[in-house]
Amino acid sequence: MKIIAVMGSPKEKGSGHKIVKMIEDRMIAMGNVEFEYLFLKDANLKPCIGCYNCMAKGEEKCPLKDDRAAIEQKLLTADGFILSSPVYMHSVSWLMKNFMDRFAYLSHRPRFHRQKMLIVVNTSITGEKTALSTLKIALGHDRGAQNVQELAIATPPWPQTERAVAEKERAIDVSTKKFYQACLDTSLPLPTFNSYMDFLMMQKFSLICRQYLPADYTFYNGKVYYFDMKVNPIKAAAAKAIVGIYIYLMKDMSPGNVLWPATKSLSH
Ligand SMILES: Cc1cc2nc3c(=O)[nH]c(=O)nc-3n(C[C@H](O)[C@H](O)[C@H](O)COP(=O)(O)O)c2cc1C
């Protein structure tokens, strides 16, 4: 089993690294696990400039010349990812946020269906919930029925009580076991009714917005789901009917004929 740990702290040997090392040691004791670290502080991943090309036209149209595509290829070889970030101002670190932004097109066109994810945040005291909710949509894990484990650990800059330490060790044990078990299953995740409806929404929207989101249109056109699979015709009909209602209710989100703000072009 191959695990890639994406490290979002600007420090190499900070608390987040110590926690992920504990997870690594536990996983290696559980079975045949190959563990690799990607330290974002050292990665050749430039800051997103917000051109929207990756979303609208395709990630190959990103003007930034760096290792984004090579990192994606490496991530595709993994069975699971650990995303580790310190909590900064109730959110993830800028390094982790930039990593998420550079792969934001995966929330339109997901690719990591098989890979399981363990998200780990460490904080002095506060902000872990918001940071986790940001992190859990990384790498397109908001699309499809993927498996995401969450772990939040307090790492204040002072010594802690024995009880607090025991509780943290227990939380690390539990999350590691769940993540390891999830990674053993390398099959594609069966869609839930909600994830199938979400797929249909994206597909319909990509058709309505094909002029503005051509990469999405190409991706969704002709697909039955994100990957080949049989869909129960009764569930499919029910999902399509519900999605039809949603799309109707969202009609003001669809393209119209007013340029607003007037100076901004609608096509990217
Ligand atoms: C810029 C910055 C912002 C921070 N914001 C928070 C915060 O909102 N809540 C909190 O409890 N700790 C906060 N911290 C503390 C870090 O989350 C904490 O020190 C963490 O353990 C650092 O992890 P690391 O050693 O892996 O880098 C902040 C630290 C920094 C440097």
PDBQT file of the ligand as one rigid body, heavy atoms in Angstrom, charges set to zero:
ROOT
HETATM    1  C1  LIG A 301       0.151  32.561  11.778  1.00  0.00    +0.000 C 
HETATM    2  C2  LIG A 301      -0.349  31.580  12.814  1.00  0.00    +0.000 A 
HETATM    3  C3  LIG A 301      -1.707  31.508  13.079  1.00  0.00    +0.000 A 
HETATM    4  C4  LIG A 301      -2.198  30.622  14.047  1.00  0.00    +0.000 A 
HETATM    5  N1  LIG A 301      -3.539  30.547  14.285  1.00  0.00    +0.000 NA
HETATM    6  C5  LIG A 301      -4.001  29.739  15.262  1.00  0.00    +0.000 A 
HETATM    7  C6  LIG A 301      -5.406  29.662  15.558  1.00  0.00    +0.000 A 
HETATM    8  O1  LIG A 301      -6.243  30.260  14.899  1.00  0.00    +0.000 OA
HETATM    9  N2  LIG A 301      -5.799  28.874  16.602  1.00  0.00    +0.000 N 
HETATM   10  C7  LIG A 301      -4.906  28.163  17.345  1.00  0.00    +0.000 A 
HETATM   11  O2  LIG A 301      -5.328  27.497  18.286  1.00  0.00    +0.000 OA
HETATM   12  N3  LIG A 301      -3.581  28.154  17.052  1.00  0.00    +0.000 NA
HETATM   13  C8  LIG A 301      -3.097  28.929  16.039  1.00  0.00    +0.000 A 
HETATM   14  N4  LIG A 301      -1.757  28.935  15.751  1.00  0.00    +0.000 N 
HETATM   15  C9  LIG A 301      -0.875  27.979  16.405  1.00  0.00    +0.000 C 
HETATM   16  C10 LIG A 301      -0.555  26.763  15.533  1.00  0.00    +0.000 C 
HETATM   17  O3  LIG A 301      -1.738  26.139  15.068  1.00  0.00    +0.000 OA
HETATM   18  C11 LIG A 301       0.262  25.724  16.314  1.00  0.00    +0.000 C 
HETATM   19  O4  LIG A 301       1.445  26.330  16.791  1.00  0.00    +0.000 OA
HETATM   20  C12 LIG A 301       0.588  24.487  15.519  1.00  0.00    +0.000 C 
HETATM   21  O5  LIG A 301       0.873  23.460  16.429  1.00  0.00    +0.000 OA
HETATM   22  C13 LIG A 301       1.800  24.649  14.602  1.00  0.00    +0.000 C 
HETATM   23  O6  LIG A 301       2.006  23.436  13.913  1.00  0.00    +0.000 OA
HETATM   24  P1  LIG A 301       3.397  23.026  13.220  1.00  0.00    +0.000 P 
HETATM   25  O7  LIG A 301       4.424  22.951  14.316  1.00  0.00    +0.000 OA
HETATM   26  O8  LIG A 301       3.122  21.698  12.608  1.00  0.00    +0.000 OA
HETATM   27  O9  LIG A 301       3.733  24.074  12.192  1.00  0.00    +0.000 OA
HETATM   28  C14 LIG A 301      -1.271  29.805  14.772  1.00  0.00    +0.000 A 
HETATM   29  C15 LIG A 301       0.097  29.875  14.487  1.00  0.00    +0.000 A 
HETATM   30  C16 LIG A 301       0.566  30.745  13.517  1.00  0.00    +0.000 A 
HETATM   31  C17 LIG A 301       2.048  30.790  13.223  1.00  0.00    +0.000 C 
ENDROOT
TORSDOF 0
